[in-house]
Amino acid sequence: MPYTWLALLLIGLAVTALAATTGHANRFWASGPFRRLAAWQTWWLRRSENRHPPAPLPAHPNTGNVAAEGEQEEQSPDDLLVDQLVEQSLRQHRSSVLLQPQVAAELSDDQLARAVRHFNESASIIPRGAVMVAERVGEVGGGEVARGEDGATPSRRQDVEAFFLDRYSVTNQHFQDFVDAGGYEQMEYWPTEIWPELLDFVDQTGQPGPRFWKEGTYPQGKANHPVVGVSWYEAVAYATWAGRRLPTDAEWLKAASWPVEVDAGQLSARRYPWGDVLDRGQANVWSADVGDTSQVDTFPDGVSASGLYQLAGNVWEWTVDDAGELVETAMIAGRNLILSGPMKIIRGGAFDTYFENHASCEFRSVARPTDRKHNIGFRCAVGVYQLVDVTRDLSGLASTGQVTASHDGKADDKVLEECGV
């Protein structure tokens, strides 16, 4: 998003205020990572046009002399402030901000290593490739779209560049960090068209936050549950603040269905993220009899090939894409319904999804971008070319770019095997 550079500027201002308390504000502002903030806007706006390989992890030029054995190298006040900023960013799960090339180049080797480790624990790489995307959404309000003469939904082949996708849906605890950091008051994180309505995004007590929260905080006992009651705009704002973005519809589908080319121009994809059959215990849908959201790291039998949890069930997930012409007319109870207003594509099904095929990879529905429903959440993505090369030290496979840092070694093996590594 073009507003992320402003988020970095705000971080710089916050750190400057902290530096002022120690009398080092002027010297700190003139040095370190923040002296280049003025140039970051141009880079960020041009980032989507960059098709070069990701920048290598920089060898930091200012690491200083190596302390003699038994000695502890003393940090300058400026270094301490930067380290505090890095720690705060990692606590807030914003490692993507630290791994943008202009920021990473200013970090020490240790700081950079911590950011890379944190990032690889939170996201999996999805290699570039093609995916078959349906020409129409699968359902709106209970209606099925028309199919071709052969019974198949019309689809088109779409190429997807390599990207990273979060292993888990964004949790209440993670979203709490955004709320506590003043995310609802920082206009630069939000699409401009929603600015006049920003004050309407409040919880049940009128505080800024998701719809079902109270007093600006999430329900007790649900820290590790997916955040729900957030509109598409709130999801976009959080992702921008975190240095990430929402996945496109094609990206989400590729991560979930893991298509493999089996013949010239022919793709074979999974019906569900784990395979072609949904058994009880693989996804939090109606048949699982949970009746509510579950923690984001549950249902391990439903993990995808790349180590992603709950791409089927638990909560629907926002994508960045407009439904556009995908939703012109929907059939509901035998009648044609003309939908008014913009719609966004959602994927994956939820805990209250009754029909199992609605939780399949190919199925998608829509929601208005201002909807704040009890069963819609999101996860974040980031392009490979937006970050330094975080795969360099992972299993010695940096040259392939086809590696995941999933917690499950079996998931790693599946990814590497299906990538042909």
CORKALIN-V32612 format. One record per helix or strand of 3 or more residues. SS is the DSSP state (@ for helix, = for strand). FROM is the first residue (numbers start at 1). LEN is the number of residues. If there is no record, write none. Layout:
{{SS	FROM	LEN} {SS	FROM	LEN}}
This chain:
{{@	4	17} {@	25	5} {@	32	18} {@	77	15} {@	95	4} {@	101	4} {@	109	14} {=	123	4} {=	129	6} {=	155	6} {=	163	4} {@	172	9} {@	187	3} {@	192	9} {@	232	10} {@	249	9} {=	260	4} {=	266	3} {@	286	3} {@	300	3} {=	316	7} {@	324	3} {=	329	4} {=	335	4} {=	344	4} {@	356	4} {=	364	4} {=	380	4} {@	384	3} {@	409	10}}
